[in-house]
Amino acid sequence: MSSLTTSHAGKTYILTGGCSGIGLAILNILLSQSATVHVLDISSTPPQISAHLPQKNVHFYPNTDVSSRPSVHNAFTKILTITPTIDGLINNAGIASLPPVSGMESDESFDRTMEVNVRGVWNTGTEYLSRILPTPDPSSPDTDDTGPTEGKGVIVNIASTAAIQASIGFVSYTVSKHAVLGMTRAWAANFAHRGVRVNCVAPGGTDTPLVSGILDEKGKESYISRVPMGRLARPEEIANAVGFLLGGESSFMTGQVVVVDGGRYV
């Protein structure tokens, strides 16, 4: 029996929302294994990675709005002039907002959450698929790449435990993450025979700036009290699950959701 020896050396990935939190942890893990990473982020400030990691392996595309098809298309066009082969895509960019006291979110809040969390995954995912899979030509069967191929590409979508069980108060966020899980399963079913694997990581509460922005200390304590392992996840613990799903050890996994929540929803 072989041990887990996932290595991403020589691989190239596109990562959305890689400047902080879980995204930054994913970036650090991939860089530590000598991968090249193209980071798309709405931020104009480059990700602050550790000095000992290979800085030359990071390419940053600031002010990229994943909810905008032109913004995503332009970033992918630039990426492919640098590294024509992209081994995988990690859809990590997402937003969440504290619901009002009334519990009734506004249309504007719902729309923006869906634009980033759902349309953003759709935009980057379909852009990636269109770049790695040729369009079959019905008049020329030789150009149709359908068949039992493997290793064309891999997508890992970051959802949430809200994709599995409703998160009280966060209605639009819960809806959006259910959609991400549905998209993961639909893409997996549609593209497995063309050599593309698509899986999903569902983090529980994680110690990130996003969580700190929507939960005060009392809110964190309340959440942690319902976690059997008694704490929030560390971002690198979520990133480790992503690294596994990108690598060869998960080569027969597609359409799956990997929950990393300390036992919250067992």
C-alpha positions, 0 to 999 in steps of 0.5 A: 500500500502506497502512502499519500505523497501528493505533489504539485511540482510542475503543475499550474493552477488558477485560484480565485480569491487567493489573497486572504483566508482559505485562499491564501492558505491554498496558495501557500500549500501549492507554492510549498510543493512547487506549483505555479499559481495564477491568483485572481482576486478583487483586491488590488493588493498582492497576496502576502506569501511567506518569504521562503516560498517561490515568489516567481511561481505566483502570477497576480491578476488584481481587480478581477471580479469573478461575477463579471464574464469580461473580467474573467475572460480577460484574466484567462486570456492573459494567463494562457499567454504565460502558461498555456497548460492549466492543470486545475482550477480552484473556485474559492472566491466568495462573500457572506454578509451578516443578516439584519436583525429582522432576518429579512435580507434585501434584494440587493444583498441576495443579488450580490451574493448570487452574483459572486458565489454562484455566477462567479463559480459559473464564469470561471468554471465554464471559462476553464472548461472551454479552454481545456476541452475542444468543441466537438465537431459533429462532421469530424468524429476525430475532433470529438474527445469524448471517451474514457480519457483521464487527466484533462483537468480538475476543478475544486469548488469551495462551498460550505457546510451551508451547502448541506444544512441550512445556516440560520439567518444566512439565507442568500449564502445558504442558497448560493452554496447549495447552488455551488454543490449542485454545479459541482455534481452537474459538471462532474456528471457531464465531463467525467467522460471527457477527463475532467474531475470536479469536486467540492470542499465544504468547510465549517466555521474557519478562522478567517477574516471573512468569519471574523467580519460576520461573527463577533466573539460571542457568535464564535463561542456559540458556534464553537460550542456546537463543534465536537472538536471544540474550535474553528478550523484553521485555513490550512486544514481546508487547504489540505483537503483542496490539495488532496482533491487536486492530486493523483490520490483522488484520481477516482473521485468526482462529484463528491463533497468533502466536509471539513467541519470538526464533526459539526454535522456528523 
